[in-house]
Amino acid sequence: ISSFRYLKSLDVEFLKIDGELVREIACDPIQREMVAAIHRIGESMGIQTIGEWVENSEIERALTDIGVDYAQGYGVGRPVPFID
């Protein structure tokens, strides 16, 4: 939580929500509320949010319901190499 004070002073477009929080949101109401709170903080600052470790459709649906802008993880797509 102390890092939120730094967020206010940074000029960022995206706020990545750690996978340790995201991976349990489909089954843990406290984790879900924590992710929702982080998203609301980002939203109030005009910062888009990204949920990490999206491994299945339940997690993706929970993030969508919360309003998280982007998902990252094997549940939404495997990593691919950059094209030269």
N, CA, C and O atoms as a GROMACS GRO file, in nm:
protein
  336
    1ILE      N    1   0.082  -0.119   0.000
    1ILE     CA    2   0.000   0.000   0.000
    1ILE      C    3   0.087   0.126   0.000
    1ILE      O    4   0.047   0.228  -0.056
    2SER      N    5   0.203   0.120   0.060
    2SER     CA    6   0.289   0.238   0.061
    2SER      C    7   0.332   0.278  -0.080
    2SER      O    8   0.364   0.395  -0.104
    3SER      N    9   0.333   0.184  -0.173
    3SER     CA   10   0.374   0.217  -0.310
    3SER      C   11   0.268   0.300  -0.383
    3SER      O   12   0.299   0.361  -0.485
    4PHE      N   13   0.145   0.304  -0.333
    4PHE     CA   14   0.043   0.387  -0.397
    4PHE      C   15   0.079   0.535  -0.391
    4PHE      O   16   0.041   0.612  -0.480
    5ARG      N   17   0.150   0.574  -0.290
    5ARG     CA   18   0.188   0.716  -0.282
    5ARG      C   19   0.282   0.751  -0.397
    5ARG      O   20   0.279   0.864  -0.446
    6TYR      N   21   0.365   0.657  -0.440
    6TYR     CA   22   0.454   0.680  -0.555
    6TYR      C   23   0.376   0.686  -0.685
    6TYR      O   24   0.412   0.760  -0.776
    7LEU      N   25   0.271   0.608  -0.694
    7LEU     CA   26   0.190   0.604  -0.815
    7LEU      C   27   0.138   0.743  -0.850
    7LEU      O   28   0.132   0.780  -0.968
    8LYS      N   29   0.102   0.818  -0.751
    8LYS     CA   30   0.049   0.953  -0.773
    8LYS      C   31   0.151   1.044  -0.841
    8LYS      O   32   0.112   1.135  -0.915
    9SER      N   33   0.278   1.021  -0.818
    9SER     CA   34   0.381   1.108  -0.874
    9SER      C   35   0.436   1.060  -1.008
    9SER      O   36   0.515   1.130  -1.071
   10LEU      N   37   0.396   0.941  -1.051
   10LEU     CA   38   0.447   0.885  -1.176
   10LEU      C   39   0.354   0.918  -1.293
   10LEU      O   40   0.232   0.924  -1.277
   11ASP      N   41   0.413   0.939  -1.408
   11ASP     CA   42   0.335   0.962  -1.530
   11ASP      C   43   0.328   0.830  -1.606
   11ASP      O   44   0.410   0.802  -1.694
   12VAL      N   45   0.228   0.748  -1.571
   12VAL     CA   46   0.215   0.616  -1.633
   12VAL      C   47   0.078   0.603  -1.699
   12VAL      O   48  -0.018   0.668  -1.659
   13GLU      N   49   0.071   0.517  -1.800
   13GLU     CA   50  -0.054   0.491  -1.869
   13GLU      C   51  -0.121   0.363  -1.822
   13GLU      O   52  -0.242   0.347  -1.836
   14PHE      N   53  -0.041   0.271  -1.765
   14PHE     CA   54  -0.092   0.140  -1.726
   14PHE      C   55  -0.050   0.105  -1.585
   14PHE      O   56   0.059   0.141  -1.539
   15LEU      N   57  -0.139   0.033  -1.516
   15LEU     CA   58  -0.111  -0.019  -1.383
   15LEU      C   59  -0.132  -0.169  -1.390
   15LEU      O   60  -0.244  -0.216  -1.410
   16LYS      N   61  -0.024  -0.245  -1.372
   16LYS     CA   62  -0.032  -0.391  -1.381
   16LYS      C   63  -0.063  -0.447  -1.242
   16LYS      O   64   0.008  -0.419  -1.145
   17ILE      N   65  -0.169  -0.526  -1.235
   17ILE     CA   66  -0.212  -0.587  -1.109
   17ILE      C   67  -0.145  -0.722  -1.097
   17ILE      O   68  -0.162  -0.809  -1.184
   18ASP      N   69  -0.069  -0.742  -0.992
   18ASP     CA   70   0.013  -0.860  -0.973
   18ASP      C   71  -0.069  -0.989  -0.978
   18ASP      O   72  -0.179  -0.997  -0.923
   19GLY      N   73  -0.013  -1.088  -1.043
   19GLY     CA   74  -0.077  -1.218  -1.057
   19GLY      C   75  -0.106  -1.287  -0.926
   19GLY      O   76  -0.200  -1.366  -0.918
   20GLU      N   77  -0.027  -1.261  -0.823
   20GLU     CA   78  -0.054  -1.320  -0.691
   20GLU      C   79  -0.191  -1.279  -0.640
   20GLU      O   80  -0.255  -1.356  -0.568
   21LEU      N   81  -0.237  -1.161  -0.676
   21LEU     CA   82  -0.371  -1.116  -0.639
   21LEU      C   83  -0.475  -1.168  -0.737
   21LEU      O   84  -0.583  -1.210  -0.697
   22VAL      N   85  -0.443  -1.164  -0.866
   22VAL     CA   86  -0.539  -1.196  -0.971
   22VAL      C   87  -0.578  -1.343  -0.973
   22VAL      O   88  -0.695  -1.375  -0.994
   23ARG      N   89  -0.484  -1.432  -0.952
   23ARG     CA   90  -0.510  -1.574  -0.976
   23ARG      C   91  -0.616  -1.635  -0.885
   23ARG      O   92  -0.668  -1.742  -0.917
   24GLU      N   93  -0.650  -1.572  -0.775
   24GLU     CA   94  -0.750  -1.626  -0.683
   24GLU      C   95  -0.883  -1.550  -0.684
   24GLU      O   96  -0.970  -1.580  -0.603
   25ILE      N   97  -0.900  -1.454  -0.773
   25ILE     CA   98  -1.020  -1.370  -0.764
   25ILE      C   99  -1.150  -1.442  -0.794
   25ILE      O  100  -1.256  -1.397  -0.752
   26ALA      N  101  -1.144  -1.553  -0.866
   26ALA     CA  102  -1.267  -1.626  -0.898
   26ALA      C  103  -1.320  -1.703  -0.776
   26ALA      O  104  -1.438  -1.739  -0.773
   27CYS      N  105  -1.234  -1.730  -0.678
   27CYS     CA  106  -1.278  -1.810  -0.563
   27CYS      C  107  -1.256  -1.743  -0.427
   27CYS      O  108  -1.299  -1.797  -0.325
   28ASP      N  109  -1.192  -1.629  -0.424
   28ASP     CA  110  -1.162  -1.562  -0.297
   28ASP      C  111  -1.218  -1.420  -0.300
   28ASP      O  112  -1.163  -1.334  -0.368
   29PRO      N  113  -1.326  -1.395  -0.226
   29PRO     CA  114  -1.388  -1.262  -0.232
   29PRO      C  115  -1.298  -1.149  -0.183
   29PRO      O  116  -1.312  -1.035  -0.229
   30ILE      N  117  -1.207  -1.177  -0.092
   30ILE     CA  118  -1.116  -1.072  -0.045
   30ILE      C  119  -1.017  -1.035  -0.155
   30ILE      O  120  -0.990  -0.917  -0.177
   31GLN      N  121  -0.962  -1.136  -0.223
   31GLN     CA  122  -0.871  -1.108  -0.336
   31GLN      C  123  -0.944  -1.028  -0.443
   31GLN      O  124  -0.888  -0.935  -0.501
   32ARG      N  125  -1.069  -1.065  -0.471
   32ARG     CA  126  -1.149  -0.995  -0.571
   32ARG      C  127  -1.165  -0.848  -0.533
   32ARG      O  128  -1.150  -0.760  -0.618
   33GLU      N  129  -1.195  -0.821  -0.408
   33GLU     CA  130  -1.211  -0.683  -0.363
   33GLU      C  131  -1.080  -0.605  -0.369
   33GLU      O  132  -1.080  -0.486  -0.399
   34MET      N  133  -0.970  -0.673  -0.341
   34MET     CA  134  -0.840  -0.605  -0.351
   34MET      C  135  -0.811  -0.566  -0.495
   34MET      O  136  -0.766  -0.454  -0.522
   35VAL      N  137  -0.837  -0.657  -0.589
   35VAL     CA  138  -0.817  -0.627  -0.731
   35VAL      C  139  -0.910  -0.514  -0.774
   35VAL      O  140  -0.869  -0.424  -0.846
   36ALA      N  141  -1.036  -0.520  -0.730
   36ALA     CA  142  -1.132  -0.416  -0.765
   36ALA      C  143  -1.087  -0.280  -0.711
   36ALA      O  144  -1.101  -0.178  -0.779
   37ALA      N  145  -1.034  -0.278  -0.589
   37ALA     CA  146  -0.988  -0.153  -0.529
   37ALA      C  147  -0.870  -0.095  -0.608
   37ALA      O  148  -0.864   0.026  -0.632
   38ILE      N  149  -0.777  -0.181  -0.646
   38ILE     CA  150  -0.663  -0.134  -0.726
   38ILE      C  151  -0.712  -0.079  -0.859
   38ILE      O  152  -0.664   0.025  -0.905
   39HIS      N  153  -0.806  -0.149  -0.921
   39HIS     CA  154  -0.862  -0.100  -1.048
   39HIS      C  155  -0.929   0.036  -1.030
   39HIS      O  156  -0.909   0.126  -1.111
   40ARG      N  157  -1.008   0.051  -0.924
   40ARG     CA  158  -1.076   0.179  -0.901
   40ARG      C  159  -0.976   0.293  -0.880
   40ARG      O  160  -0.998   0.405  -0.928
   41ILE      N  161  -0.867   0.266  -0.811
   41ILE     CA  162  -0.764   0.368  -0.792
   41ILE      C  163  -0.706   0.408  -0.927
   41ILE      O  164  -0.693   0.527  -0.958
   42GLY      N  165  -0.670   0.308  -1.008
   42GLY     CA  166  -0.618   0.338  -1.142
   42GLY      C  167  -0.717   0.415  -1.225
   42GLY      O  168  -0.682   0.514  -1.290
   43GLU      N  169  -0.841   0.371  -1.223
   43GLU     CA  170  -0.946   0.436  -1.302
   43GLU      C  171  -0.963   0.582  -1.259
   43GLU      O  172  -0.978   0.670  -1.344
   44SER      N  173  -0.962   0.607  -1.130
   44SER     CA  174  -0.980   0.745  -1.082
   44SER      C  175  -0.864   0.836  -1.123
   44SER      O  176  -0.880   0.958  -1.128
   45MET      N  177  -0.749   0.776  -1.152
   45MET     CA  178  -0.631   0.853  -1.194
   45MET      C  179  -0.614   0.855  -1.346
   45MET      O  180  -0.518   0.911  -1.397
   46GLY      N  181  -0.708   0.794  -1.418
   46GLY     CA  182  -0.698   0.789  -1.563
   46GLY      C  183  -0.596   0.690  -1.613
   46GLY      O  184  -0.543   0.704  -1.724
   47ILE      N  185  -0.566   0.588  -1.532
   47ILE     CA  186  -0.467   0.486  -1.566
   47ILE      C  187  -0.539   0.356  -1.598
   47ILE      O  188  -0.621   0.310  -1.519
   48GLN      N  189  -0.509   0.296  -1.713
   48GLN     CA  190  -0.569   0.168  -1.749
   48GLN      C  191  -0.503   0.056  -1.670
   48GLN      O  192  -0.386   0.065  -1.634
   49THR      N  193  -0.580  -0.050  -1.644
   49THR     CA  194  -0.530  -0.160  -1.562
   49THR      C  195  -0.512  -0.288  -1.643
   49THR      O  196  -0.585  -0.314  -1.739
   50ILE      N  197  -0.413  -0.367  -1.601
   50ILE     CA  198  -0.381  -0.495  -1.664
   50ILE      C  199  -0.377  -0.600  -1.554
   50ILE      O  200  -0.307  -0.584  -1.454
   51GLY      N  201  -0.453  -0.707  -1.572
   51GLY     CA  202  -0.449  -0.819  -1.477
   51GLY      C  203  -0.353  -0.926  -1.526
   51GLY      O  204  -0.367  -0.975  -1.638
   52GLU      N  205  -0.256  -0.963  -1.443
   52GLU     CA  206  -0.158  -1.068  -1.477
   52GLU      C  207  -0.212  -1.205  -1.440
   52GLU      O  208  -0.311  -1.218  -1.367
   53TRP      N  209  -0.145  -1.308  -1.491
   53TRP     CA  210  -0.169  -1.449  -1.459
   53TRP      C  211  -0.313  -1.492  -1.485
   53TRP      O  212  -0.372  -1.566  -1.406
   54VAL      N  213  -0.370  -1.447  -1.594
   54VAL     CA  214  -0.505  -1.488  -1.631
   54VAL      C  215  -0.493  -1.625  -1.696
   54VAL      O  216  -0.459  -1.636  -1.814
   55GLU      N  217  -0.522  -1.729  -1.619
   55GLU     CA  218  -0.498  -1.866  -1.663
   55GLU      C  219  -0.623  -1.938  -1.712
   55GLU      O  220  -0.612  -2.046  -1.771
   56ASN      N  221  -0.742  -1.882  -1.690
   56ASN     CA  222  -0.864  -1.950  -1.734
   56ASN      C  223  -0.977  -1.849  -1.752
   56ASN      O  224  -0.964  -1.731  -1.720
   57SER      N  225  -1.088  -1.899  -1.806
   57SER     CA  226  -1.201  -1.810  -1.838
   57SER      C  227  -1.269  -1.755  -1.713
   57SER      O  228  -1.327  -1.647  -1.719
   58GLU      N  229  -1.263  -1.826  -1.601
   58GLU     CA  230  -1.323  -1.775  -1.477
   58GLU      C  231  -1.252  -1.648  -1.430
   58GLU      O  232  -1.315  -1.550  -1.391
   59ILE      N  233  -1.120  -1.652  -1.434
   59ILE     CA  234  -1.043  -1.534  -1.394
   59ILE      C  235  -1.067  -1.420  -1.493
   59ILE      O  236  -1.086  -1.305  -1.453
   60GLU      N  237  -1.068  -1.452  -1.621
   60GLU     CA  238  -1.093  -1.350  -1.723
   60GLU      C  239  -1.230  -1.285  -1.702
   60GLU      O  240  -1.243  -1.163  -1.710
   61ARG      N  241  -1.332  -1.366  -1.676
   61ARG     CA  242  -1.467  -1.315  -1.654
   61ARG      C  243  -1.471  -1.225  -1.529
   61ARG      O  244  -1.534  -1.119  -1.532
   62ALA      N  245  -1.405  -1.267  -1.421
   62ALA     CA  246  -1.402  -1.186  -1.299
   62ALA      C  247  -1.336  -1.051  -1.324
   62ALA      O  248  -1.385  -0.948  -1.276
   63LEU      N  249  -1.226  -1.050  -1.398
   63LEU     CA  250  -1.159  -0.924  -1.431
   63LEU      C  251  -1.249  -0.835  -1.516
   63LEU      O  252  -1.255  -0.714  -1.496
   64THR      N  253  -1.318  -0.896  -1.612
   64THR     CA  254  -1.410  -0.822  -1.698
   64THR      C  255  -1.522  -0.761  -1.615
   64THR      O  256  -1.558  -0.644  -1.634
   65ASP      N  257  -1.577  -0.839  -1.522
   65ASP     CA  258  -1.685  -0.789  -1.435
   65ASP      C  259  -1.638  -0.670  -1.351
   65ASP      O  260  -1.714  -0.576  -1.329
   66ILE      N  261  -1.515  -0.675  -1.305
   66ILE     CA  262  -1.458  -0.565  -1.226
   66ILE      C  263  -1.436  -0.442  -1.312
   66ILE      O  264  -1.448  -0.329  -1.265
   67GLY      N  265  -1.402  -0.464  -1.440
   67GLY     CA  266  -1.376  -0.353  -1.531
   67GLY      C  267  -1.231  -0.337  -1.569
   67GLY      O  268  -1.194  -0.239  -1.634
   68VAL      N  269  -1.147  -0.434  -1.529
   68VAL     CA  270  -1.005  -0.429  -1.565
   68VAL      C  271  -0.994  -0.422  -1.717
   68VAL      O  272  -1.065  -0.493  -1.788
   69ASP      N  273  -0.905  -0.338  -1.766
   69ASP     CA  274  -0.898  -0.308  -1.909
   69ASP      C  275  -0.832  -0.416  -1.994
   69ASP      O  276  -0.875  -0.442  -2.107
   70TYR      N  277  -0.727  -0.481  -1.941
   70TYR     CA  278  -0.652  -0.579  -2.018
   70TYR      C  279  -0.621  -0.701  -1.932
   70TYR      O  280  -0.612  -0.693  -1.810
   71ALA      N  281  -0.604  -0.815  -2.000
   71ALA     CA  282  -0.565  -0.939  -1.934
   71ALA      C  283  -0.436  -0.991  -1.996
   71ALA      O  284  -0.413  -0.975  -2.116
   72GLN      N  285  -0.354  -1.053  -1.912
   72GLN     CA  286  -0.227  -1.108  -1.958
   72GLN      C  287  -0.211  -1.245  -1.893
   72GLN      O  288  -0.222  -1.258  -1.772
   73GLY      N  289  -0.184  -1.347  -1.975
   73GLY     CA  290  -0.163  -1.481  -1.921
   73GLY      C  291  -0.199  -1.588  -2.022
   73GLY      O  292  -0.256  -1.559  -2.128
   74TYR      N  293  -0.164  -1.712  -1.990
   74TYR     CA  294  -0.186  -1.823  -2.081
   74TYR      C  295  -0.334  -1.845  -2.112
   74TYR      O  296  -0.366  -1.903  -2.217
   75GLY      N  297  -0.424  -1.802  -2.026
   75GLY     CA  298  -0.566  -1.818  -2.051
   75GLY      C  299  -0.619  -1.730  -2.163
   75GLY      O  300  -0.726  -1.757  -2.217
   76VAL      N  301  -0.546  -1.627  -2.199
   76VAL     CA  302  -0.589  -1.538  -2.308
   76VAL      C  303  -0.497  -1.545  -2.429
   76VAL      O  304  -0.531  -1.494  -2.536
   77GLY      N  305  -0.381  -1.606  -2.413
   77GLY     CA  306  -0.290  -1.622  -2.526
   77GLY      C  307  -0.150  -1.657  -2.483
   77GLY      O  308  -0.098  -1.604  -2.384
   78ARG      N  309  -0.090  -1.744  -2.557
   78ARG     CA  310   0.049  -1.784  -2.530
   78ARG      C  311   0.144  -1.676  -2.579
   78ARG      O  312   0.114  -1.605  -2.675
   79PRO      N  313   0.258  -1.662  -2.514
   79PRO     CA  314   0.358  -1.566  -2.562
   79PRO      C  315   0.405  -1.603  -2.703
   79PRO      O  316   0.418  -1.720  -2.737
   80VAL      N  317   0.429  -1.501  -2.782
   80VAL     CA  318   0.479  -1.523  -2.917
   80VAL      C  319   0.605  -1.439  -2.937
   80VAL      O  320   0.620  -1.334  -2.874
   81PRO      N  321   0.694  -1.484  -3.024
   81PRO     CA  322   0.816  -1.406  -3.048
   81PRO      C  323   0.785  -1.280  -3.128
   81PRO      O  324   0.689  -1.274  -3.204
   82PHE      N  325   0.869  -1.179  -3.108
   82PHE     CA  326   0.859  -1.059  -3.190
   82PHE      C  327   0.896  -1.094  -3.333
   82PHE      O  328   0.981  -1.180  -3.357
   83ILE      N  329   0.833  -1.029  -3.428
   83ILE     CA  330   0.865  -1.048  -3.569
   83ILE      C  331   0.969  -0.943  -3.606
   83ILE      O  332   0.952  -0.825  -3.578
   84ASP      N  333   1.078  -0.989  -3.669
   84ASP     CA  334   1.186  -0.896  -3.708
   84ASP      C  335   1.140  -0.798  -3.812
   84ASP      O  336   1.218  -0.714  -3.856
   0.00000   0.00000   0.00000
